[in-house]
Amino acid sequence: NFLSYFVRAQYILNDKYFVKGSVRRDGSSRFGSNRRFGTFPAGSIGWIVSEEDFLKSSNSFSFLKLRASYGVLGNSEIGNFPSRFLFGGVSYNQRPGLAPTQPGNNDLTWETSKQFDIGIEFGILDSKISGELDFYSKNTDGLLFSVPLPGSSGAADINRNIGNLKSNGIELTLQTENITTENFTWTTSLNLATNQNEISALPNDNSDIISGRNINRVEESISSFYMPQYAGVDPNTGDALYYINGDGGEGITTNVNEAERVILGNPFPDLTGGITNEFTYKEFSLNFTFMGERGARIYNSAGRFQ
């Protein structure tokens, strides 16, 4: 169940100055009985500069708007019942019974992000070229994670709010009208986005949290790959080689258990983008899109056997 209250208001002056604000109060049964509700305010301002007298007669800018916003957002995407003590059926000495399958956490609560945005919207040459350029900075507190537990606890992991994550990036969208005639048009749409994230704090004096082949470590990207570093193939035997300490300083080995685990990138791209072109001739149209990303690492688990 979700229960939400919200209020929002806006003020517009002379169709060129904008002030908006909102406050949400959200509750979710997914969270612990002690902390089910969160309060999330937000506000923004905008200024259509092209409506000012000093730009109204401009032949270059047909539209120009500056805007900024700051807001707090809650995230509850952790599935159902993550805070509950759960039990499942088992067989013990040929008799049916119940055993714990998930430890509960009555203090599990919203993951909270505080985000600042500043941007510009523009139209040039009678809006034949238009677009938006934005910069954002986000600080996320109380990350929702399944945290591994020692085997002696009787459970594999527990859902908790842990640490802080900082991220920032730039987003650009651009639309152009390349050719416009009575029977034929050609338009292009381009988008580019960058993103960098870094863990800034973790519980237990910033101790690493390792889960499988991924690690969460302060000053590193979230869910970084943490594993032995591959060093190629032994030409004499065909066996895989690994760097002993990850940087080649202590040589290589064919025994993967002798190789130290090191951080080998993360699954998040540094740059994403796409471009779409559309051609229209009378009743017919043709469009095509290219999309891509750069900087992300992909782990090929099947490669271990090839």
Salt bridges, closest charged atoms under 4 A:
ASP26 OD1 - ARG24 NH2 3.03
GLU52 OE1 - LYS16 NZ 3.24
GLU77 OE2 - ARG30 NH1 3.78
GLU121 OE2 - ARG67 NE 2.68
GLU132 OE1 - ARG67 NH2 2.91
ASP134 OD1 - ARG67 NH1 2.69
ASP208 OD2 - ARG217 NH2 2.85
